[in-house]
Amino acid sequence: MNFPKFALLKMSLNKGEHTWTAADLKPGESARILEIAEDRVPLKLFDMGCLPGAEIELCFEAPFRDPMYFRVADYRLAIRRELASHIILEQRA
Amino acid sequence: MSDKGRYLRVALAGNPNTGKSSLFNALTGLNQKVSNYPGITVEKKTGSFRLNDTTTVELVDLPGTYSLHASSPDEEIVLRTLTERENSDRPDVVIVVADVTNLKRNLYLFTQIADLGFPCILALNLSDQIDRKGLKIDVEALQQRFEMPVISISARKKRGMELLKQALASDLKPVATPLYAVPEEHRSAAEQVRQDLGLSNTYGGWLWLTQGNAVEGVSSGEAKQWRIGETVNRYNYLERVIQTHTQRIPELDRSRTAKLDRVLVHPVWGLVILFTLLFLIFQAIYAWAEVPMNLIDTAFSDLSERLSDRFPDGFLSRLFTEGVIPGIAGVVIFLPQIIILFAAISFLEESGYMSRVVFLMDNILKRFGLSGKSVVPLISGTACAIPAIMATRNIENWKERILTIFVTPFMTCSARLPVYAVLIGLVIPSHSVLGLELQGLVLLGMYLIGFIAALGASWGLSKLLRDRQSSHFIVEMPSYRRPHLRNVLLTIYEKSRSFVVNAGKIILLISVLLWIMASNGPGDQFRSAATYVSASQPELQGEALELAIETHRLEHSYIGILGRIIEPAIRPLGYDWKIGIALISSFAAREVFVGTMATIYSVGSDEEQPVLERLRLEKNPETGKPFFNLAVGISLLLFYAFAMQCVSTLSVVKQETNGWKWPLVQMLFMTGLAYVVALIAFQLLQ
């Protein structure tokens, strides 16, 4: 498996239409990352291997459903819902 | 220099939670030192061990990081240490510790460090889990691929240490060709940065060039894009490496951690378990620590007594037995609480549960500018602020950590309880309201006030303080592990040691100073107190006479004079100079208030009940009514709830923030707040 080219990351988001993001996942659901809004997401997340092409699964939600506990690229990671909403997922088949 | 004196400087680098500290402990044992990097509050761990007959290794444990991009002070330390040519910690060799369960992310950092031109050793940790997890790694092939020694170790079980040392002793070389080439179009800019900043190679220049705002003419957005390009490139490369050299039987590992987390981070059960644990920790430092604390107290006062019997009476002997020994006791007395709290905390950290605490509490505490981890210091603060403030060390974000340190002393600590008991007994009637004891309700209210003050102050201050680093919440949830006894013991040892040598000496110094001020005075009134008392109250005899002399001495000691000096300032709060004396002397520790009141009012015992009885009789000379009325009582209660009346807390804040700025700001803020609130309360109730 190869990650999509760098150019793909530069695509800006179309604000009008609804995009399917990691914040929309339900516990137990997983999807492949399509792109990440790079101006909103800190480098640390990229550094940790959270990159387009990787599989992401929502494992648990904290009380009041925030933060969210994901499994991505072989390890577990908690981020806030707001940040998760900048991780765009491939549409479900 | 002789052959025996050869030193090899080695740095340990790696992701957080890879067992880097375990390896550090395994290699250096007790031969380690914890200090601070100059000017900032990042912990610096150094140690040494003998490699062979000719070489000693000086080991630096670099802060855990996921990459060489610096977004926090600790990460900047790693970047500086590994890129600056003149850096005093610049290593000869870097050991990169990698956790085999997510090798790709660990190798990402490894390839970055290798590209800086260091001879590296890749230490694959948790090797005993490789087979169990259904993961097979072709170590030999990795070694050839990276042209560096790759060694399987188990840091906890101290396995692979000999191989690691052999590798360190061998002739190590940097990689011939970098694994990632700085893009052609940016190479000259990176080279320029290398020269300007005195860095070791072009890739180092690239790291600073893409740091964002570090170099003029490059916007942070642009820098970020370039950097993401590198990240994608490296991960693509590593994906191929992993595919070729490892074999994974998937789904084997999901089991244990996932099963535990189904309960431990459950919105209901997770919180129930968390608060049960917090309650147990509180119980341990509040109640269980009391046994050893009483033993320490008795042992030291026995020692004082025995020594004062042996020495001839005089200033030096009293300085020693009444000033220095109780001062040392005042330092040692905190050790049981520190030991118990850090046993608990390193247990939570080592097991991987601390990340779940952060996950569960983030939503609530982020509203007040605090970290999820702040919950442990805050709850511990209801027993004692000293260990609680030391427990903020593991909050990574600078702002969240400062806020936690700043507001923890508002929590109602156990030293306030004797003060509250006397004051509540004095001014709150023992009625019951709706079947509830009024005095008990007021005490509960005092706890609540402390809690609200802590959160409120944090909320307000979080608006004022600027972020020093990105406040994004990105927390790895490590696999659960059995805590390792050696690491727990080393943490406890290190925390106790650093408390005694850092905060301890300040506490000792100030408590001796306070003793000198209370037991010495200028002028005749102090020196010939007995003559004055017998002249003014000739009817007194025996114990009553002795008590009256002691009172007279205190009134004319330096503290007594100071009490009179501050009287105009505290009169609007309803206090007289006698309370002024108690306020100043209880700066050593809040509970000293009761003992000082006992001396001032010539009460033979410093138990709460007799003091309370005596205070009840005290009349206001102007009105003839009881002095300690509701207004004075409430004013004092509120003053003790908010004021920074604790030298030990200030010393420990100085230790933890690495300077006098924060303890001073904290003292001004808390005592100022206490003054205003007590003033308003007294004026309204009067």
Interface residues (C-beta under 8 A of the other chain):
Chain A: M1 N2 F3 F6 L9 K10 E38 D39 P42 L43 K44 L45 F46 D47 M48 G49 L51 C59 F60 E61 A62 P63 F64 D66 P67 Y69 A73 D74 Y75 R76 L77 A78 I79 R80 L83
Chain B: Y66 S67 H69 S71 T101 N102 K104 R105 Y108 G221 K224 Q225 R227 I228 G229 T231 V232 Y235 N236 E239 T257 A258 D261 R262 V265 H266 P267 G270 L271 S355 V358 F359 L360 D362 N363 S470 H472 F473 I474 V475 E476 M477 P478
